[in-house]
Amino acid sequence: MAKKKGGVGRHVTANTPRYFTPNLQEKRIWVPELKRFVKVKLTARALKTINKNGAYATLKKAGVI
């Protein structure tokens, strides 16, 4: 469909869908309450949550520990 009609243009034929994936990281996190490292795969957003609330509380709430 034409751009004027709300489309992407007349000559576009190969329309590929965009994929949105989470920003996953593999991290070793020191948990002082357990006195050991825990290896987890988490998102960048989850890292910010761990920094804010603490490693033990966040991982326990998530069911990892």
CNS distance restraints for C-alpha pairs under 8 A (distance, minus, plus):
assign (resid   1 and name CA) (resid   5 and name CA) 6.63 0.50 0.50
assign (resid   1 and name CA) (resid   6 and name CA) 7.24 0.50 0.50
assign (resid   1 and name CA) (resid   7 and name CA) 4.67 0.50 0.50
assign (resid   1 and name CA) (resid   8 and name CA) 6.52 0.50 0.50
assign (resid   1 and name CA) (resid   9 and name CA) 5.94 0.50 0.50
assign (resid   1 and name CA) (resid  10 and name CA) 5.70 0.50 0.50
assign (resid   2 and name CA) (resid   6 and name CA) 6.70 0.50 0.50
assign (resid   2 and name CA) (resid   7 and name CA) 5.12 0.50 0.50
assign (resid   2 and name CA) (resid   8 and name CA) 6.39 0.50 0.50
assign (resid   2 and name CA) (resid   9 and name CA) 4.56 0.50 0.50
assign (resid   2 and name CA) (resid  10 and name CA) 5.09 0.50 0.50
assign (resid   3 and name CA) (resid   7 and name CA) 4.61 0.50 0.50
assign (resid   3 and name CA) (resid   8 and name CA) 5.36 0.50 0.50
assign (resid   3 and name CA) (resid   9 and name CA) 4.87 0.50 0.50
assign (resid   3 and name CA) (resid  10 and name CA) 7.51 0.50 0.50
assign (resid   8 and name CA) (resid  12 and name CA) 7.07 0.50 0.50
assign (resid  22 and name CA) (resid  43 and name CA) 6.47 0.50 0.50
assign (resid  23 and name CA) (resid  43 and name CA) 5.21 0.50 0.50
assign (resid  23 and name CA) (resid  44 and name CA) 5.91 0.50 0.50
assign (resid  24 and name CA) (resid  41 and name CA) 6.54 0.50 0.50
assign (resid  24 and name CA) (resid  42 and name CA) 5.35 0.50 0.50
assign (resid  24 and name CA) (resid  43 and name CA) 4.39 0.50 0.50
assign (resid  24 and name CA) (resid  44 and name CA) 6.58 0.50 0.50
assign (resid  25 and name CA) (resid  41 and name CA) 5.52 0.50 0.50
assign (resid  25 and name CA) (resid  42 and name CA) 5.39 0.50 0.50
assign (resid  25 and name CA) (resid  43 and name CA) 5.83 0.50 0.50
assign (resid  25 and name CA) (resid  44 and name CA) 6.85 0.50 0.50
assign (resid  26 and name CA) (resid  39 and name CA) 7.27 0.50 0.50
assign (resid  26 and name CA) (resid  40 and name CA) 5.90 0.50 0.50
assign (resid  26 and name CA) (resid  41 and name CA) 4.37 0.50 0.50
assign (resid  26 and name CA) (resid  42 and name CA) 6.54 0.50 0.50
assign (resid  27 and name CA) (resid  39 and name CA) 5.67 0.50 0.50
assign (resid  27 and name CA) (resid  40 and name CA) 5.50 0.50 0.50
assign (resid  27 and name CA) (resid  41 and name CA) 6.20 0.50 0.50
assign (resid  27 and name CA) (resid  42 and name CA) 7.55 0.50 0.50
assign (resid  28 and name CA) (resid  37 and name CA) 5.93 0.50 0.50
assign (resid  28 and name CA) (resid  38 and name CA) 5.50 0.50 0.50
assign (resid  28 and name CA) (resid  39 and name CA) 4.33 0.50 0.50
assign (resid  28 and name CA) (resid  40 and name CA) 6.41 0.50 0.50
assign (resid  29 and name CA) (resid  37 and name CA) 5.31 0.50 0.50
assign (resid  29 and name CA) (resid  38 and name CA) 5.24 0.50 0.50
assign (resid  29 and name CA) (resid  39 and name CA) 6.29 0.50 0.50
assign (resid  29 and name CA) (resid  40 and name CA) 7.54 0.50 0.50
assign (resid  29 and name CA) (resid  55 and name CA) 7.41 0.50 0.50
assign (resid  30 and name CA) (resid  35 and name CA) 7.38 0.50 0.50
assign (resid  30 and name CA) (resid  36 and name CA) 5.88 0.50 0.50
assign (resid  30 and name CA) (resid  37 and name CA) 4.33 0.50 0.50
assign (resid  30 and name CA) (resid  38 and name CA) 6.38 0.50 0.50
assign (resid  30 and name CA) (resid  55 and name CA) 7.60 0.50 0.50
assign (resid  31 and name CA) (resid  35 and name CA) 5.90 0.50 0.50
assign (resid  31 and name CA) (resid  36 and name CA) 5.78 0.50 0.50
assign (resid  31 and name CA) (resid  37 and name CA) 5.98 0.50 0.50
assign (resid  31 and name CA) (resid  38 and name CA) 7.02 0.50 0.50
assign (resid  31 and name CA) (resid  55 and name CA) 5.95 0.50 0.50
assign (resid  31 and name CA) (resid  56 and name CA) 6.02 0.50 0.50
assign (resid  32 and name CA) (resid  36 and name CA) 6.85 0.50 0.50
assign (resid  32 and name CA) (resid  56 and name CA) 7.84 0.50 0.50
assign (resid  33 and name CA) (resid  56 and name CA) 6.89 0.50 0.50
assign (resid  42 and name CA) (resid  46 and name CA) 6.14 0.50 0.50
assign (resid  42 and name CA) (resid  47 and name CA) 7.18 0.50 0.50
assign (resid  43 and name CA) (resid  47 and name CA) 6.55 0.50 0.50
assign (resid  44 and name CA) (resid  48 and name CA) 6.65 0.50 0.50
assign (resid  45 and name CA) (resid  49 and name CA) 6.48 0.50 0.50
assign (resid  46 and name CA) (resid  50 and name CA) 6.18 0.50 0.50
assign (resid  47 and name CA) (resid  51 and name CA) 6.28 0.50 0.50
assign (resid  48 and name CA) (resid  52 and name CA) 6.25 0.50 0.50
assign (resid  49 and name CA) (resid  53 and name CA) 5.98 0.50 0.50
assign (resid  49 and name CA) (resid  54 and name CA) 7.71 0.50 0.50
assign (resid  49 and name CA) (resid  58 and name CA) 7.30 0.50 0.50
assign (resid  50 and name CA) (resid  54 and name CA) 4.97 0.50 0.50
assign (resid  50 and name CA) (resid  55 and name CA) 5.07 0.50 0.50
assign (resid  50 and name CA) (resid  58 and name CA) 5.90 0.50 0.50
assign (resid  51 and name CA) (resid  55 and name CA) 7.17 0.50 0.50
assign (resid  53 and name CA) (resid  57 and name CA) 6.64 0.50 0.50
assign (resid  53 and name CA) (resid  58 and name CA) 6.41 0.50 0.50
assign (resid  54 and name CA) (resid  58 and name CA) 6.22 0.50 0.50
assign (resid  55 and name CA) (resid  59 and name CA) 6.01 0.50 0.50
assign (resid  56 and name CA) (resid  60 and name CA) 5.92 0.50 0.50
assign (resid  56 and name CA) (resid  65 and name CA) 7.88 0.50 0.50
assign (resid  57 and name CA) (resid  61 and name CA) 6.14 0.50 0.50
assign (resid  58 and name CA) (resid  62 and name CA) 6.25 0.50 0.50
assign (resid  59 and name CA) (resid  63 and name CA) 6.20 0.50 0.50
assign (resid  59 and name CA) (resid  64 and name CA) 5.28 0.50 0.50
assign (resid  59 and name CA) (resid  65 and name CA) 5.93 0.50 0.50
assign (resid  60 and name CA) (resid  64 and name CA) 5.89 0.50 0.50
assign (resid  60 and name CA) (resid  65 and name CA) 5.04 0.50 0.50
